Amino acid sequence: PPPPTWRMVGYQSVDDDHDIEAEAEIREAEAGQGTIRERAWHAVTSFSYNHPKGALVLLFLSLYMVCHLAFLWLPTILFWFVLVPGVLAGIVYGVMQKFPNIPLPWSQ
């Protein structure tokens, strides 16, 4: 039979929740999949390994969100004068790399 879900069991107390989570982690470990935490860490590390630029963007976005909570003016300046021009420049650079034969206005 399938393991009881929180809908079937219902929330009796905080301890019950921890028991359910612990049982789930034990089942996952026995199944050889690793715990949720291990799988999450693996997902993060494999993503940053396979997509380093994407991981950098996510890192900058998370830093931006933290700064946004702390100081409102700094991330606004960073966003409009650093991040947006940087992304646009990156897109232009990527297009230039991919299609070197496109005539550009400043290269005439």
N, C-alpha and C positions, 0 to 999 in steps of 0.2 A: 504493500500500500504506500501511497506517497506520504512524505513526512508532513505533519500538520503545519499549515501555514498560519500566519498571525490572524487571518480572518476566521479560521476555524477555532483557534485557541482563544483568541480575544486577549486584550491586554488586562491581566490581573494586577501585576505589579512590575516595578522596574526590574526586580530580580528575575522574574519570568522572562522578560525580554532578553536579559543577558544570557540566561540559560538557553533560550532558543538560538541566539547568535552563536553561542559556544558550541551547541550541538551541530549547527550548520557548518561551522568551521571544522569540527571534527570529521563530519561526513565528507567535506571537501578534501580534507587532508587524506582521509582513507581512500577516496576516489583518485588520489594522485594529481589533483588539479591545483593544489596549493590553496592557501586561504585567500579570501577576498583581498586582503591587504597585499599579499604577495603578488596576486594577479594584477592588481592596480599598479603596483610598483613596476612590474614587468611591462605593463602597457605603456607607462610613462617613459621608462628607460628605452624601450624598443622604438617608441615614437621619436624620442629625441635623437636616437642613433640613426634611424632611417630618414628623418626629416629635420636636420639640424636647423635649417632656416625657419621652419614652422615652429620649432621649439623656442627659438629665439624670439619670434613674434609673440608667442604665448607668454614668454617670460616678461617681455616688455609690456604687454597688455596687463599682466597681473601687477607688475610694478606700477603701471599707470593707475590702475584701480586703487592700489594702496595709497599712492600719492594723492589721488583724487579724494579719498576719504580724509587724508591728513590736511593737505593744503589745496584749495580750489584753484588758485591762480596759476600755480606752477604746472600742473598737468595740462591746463588749457593752452598755455604757451607751448609746452612740449608737443602737444597733440597737433596744433595748427602749424607750428613753425619747424618742427623736427620730424615727427612721425609721418604726417600727411605728405610733405615734400619728399621725404625719404622713400615712402612707398611708391609715389608717382615716379621718382627717379629710378627706382628699382624696376618698375614696369617698363619704362622707356628703355633702360639698359637691357632688360631681358628680351624685348622686341628687337633691339639692335643686334643682340647676339644671335637671335634665331633667324632674322631676316637681314643679313648684312647688305643686300642689294637695294633696299628701300632708300631712295634719295631723301635726305633729311634737310629741312630748311637751312640749318646752320652749317651744313657741310658742302654747300654749293660753292 
